[in-house]
Each structure stands twice: as C-alpha cells, then as structure tokens.
Amino acid sequence: MITSLRNAGSLHRVDTFWRLQAVRFAIATLVTAVLTAGDCCAETDEPSVISKIPAGKLITADGLQDWTNTVLVATPKVTGGEVDKVSEMVLRYAAMFTTVIAVDVQKVQGEHRLQRIGLGIAVADGEDFRIVSARDGSAGLGMIGTQVLQAAEQSLDRVTVALRLATAITIDSPALVAVGGQHEQVVARHLIWAQPKSGSVSSAVWFIRGGESPEVVDGQGMFLPENFRETRHLHVDVGEFFLGIPGPKAFAMQGLPPGKPFPLAASHAAAACATPLTIDDFKSLAQYLTAAASRQ
C-alpha cells in the first residue's frame, strides 16, 4: 500500500508538471499569435466574425460538425442558494440548455488563422449534444421550454467582438455572477487564440465589473482546457422570483469556470478591461500572461 501511494503521488506530480507545461506553452503561443498577426483584421464591427451555429448540428466526442474546434460546452446545474425552495420543474428548465462556443481555424498562406467563431444553444441528445433554435420551430420543447430557449438565444445576440486579429479574438458577453450571495451584472470576456503553426486552440476568461473605473472581478482570470466541457454551477436567488416564476436575475454563475487561474494585477487590469480593446492593450496583456505563467 505504501509503495502504491508513493507511486500514485509520483504520478500525480508528473501529471501536474506536464499540465503546467501545457499551460505555459499555450499562453506562450498567445504572444506568438498576437505578435505575428500585426494589425490584420483588427476591426471590432465585422458582422461575419460571429456566426450562429445552425440547429440540428451534433456535438460528439469528436467535436462539432463543420467547425474545427469546440472551445466551450457549458451545461448549467443549480447547486447554490436556496435550491430546496425552487420547484423541480424550474430547476429542470434552468439546467436544460447548454451554451456552446466553437471556432473554425483554417490554414492561410502557411499559417493557421481564426476564420470565424460560432455560438449556439444545445440540449442533451444521449451522450452527445444537439444545437437547437426557437427561431426555426424545430426544438419541440413546449411553450415553457421555447420561452427559456428564446431568452438564452437573446443572450447570444448581445455577444460582441472586443478585438479581432488573424489568430486571436476577444468577445464580450453579458453575464450574471453571484458575489457574496448577490447576483451582479458583469461582462464575461473570452480570449480565444490559435497557434499559427499547429492550429491548436486555447482560451481564457475573466469577469469585468463596469462603472467609471472598470475592474476584473476577484482580480483573476482562468485559463481553460482545450475542448472544455464544463458543468456550470449556478446560484439561485429566490428573491428574484415572482409568484413562483424566476425573473431575469434569478440564476447566476457561481464563479469562473474551473481551470488554471492566473492573476490580473492592478497594473494590467486596465488593459484587461479596456473597451474598445486596442492592439497595444492586447499585446501588453499577452506578454504579461506569459510572464505570469513562467513564474508558476
């Protein structure tokens, strides 16, 4: 038993070591992506960058049809707050819809580039997920399910591009996060980049609290694994219900997705929160993240 435990500890240290190396490499590729991209495709208002993933597309263990990489597949689950005061039906609908982010990476003149980013809402389909849309009337979810789906799709309509480069993109999405039990409106900023040589895709996310002096919530962001499938833990506030019906602020994320945390120190918070995000801000942030990873 002692030998087994020692071996297990050794394997854990090796696994942790290689995971850390992978994180460092992925963040280092961000600098490569940004510094080699110049200011190509730096527009923030190009309508073709974000696409809605068509209904019916399946997400399997092999990925999403017609897209090279699934960045995030986030399935909600209500686990915080006064869960016992919420009906089973409400909890079921709150956990029904999965948020999907995908990208399409193509090789252009010998280097991989991010051609487009896809957003969608999916439901479980056996061991897979299927993209659905209330707009085409094919979801078959009933009146309540369709209303919840419509609200989820409307949230995707509010996603904007903060900055786009040939090999990296930053998108902003309105989000609710539970801070000290209170549901607070923030912006979830997703940074997604492709390694120019290999085409591998990495991502990171942090929350931005708005106001006269925007700040990064909790002073940190999270580096996410590739092709990340997340159980998104939600907090419920029963004070946001009316006659048993949840209002728009009834459910909130309990924090950042699980991953590898990185600090966003005050000296770099301005760049991390900048809107619009400039290329200079982006380069400074990329270099800072690489330096931070090398110290861990």
Buried (B, 14 or more C-beta within 10 A) or exposed (E): EEEEEEEEEEEEEEEEEEEEEBBBEBBBBBBBBBEBBEEEBBEBEEEEBBBBBEBEBBBEEEBBBEBBBBBBBBBBEBBBBEEEEBEEEBBEBBBBBBBBBBBBBEEEEEBBBBBBBBBBBBBEEEEEBBBBBBEEEEBEBEEBBBEBBBEBBEBBEEBBBBBBBBBBBBBBBEBBBBBEEEBBEBBBBBBBBBBBEEBBBBBBBBBBBEEEEBBBBBEBBBBBBEBBBBEBBBBBBBEBBEEEEBEEBBBBBBBBBBBBBBBBEEEBBBBBBBBEBBBEBBBBBBBBBBEBBEEE
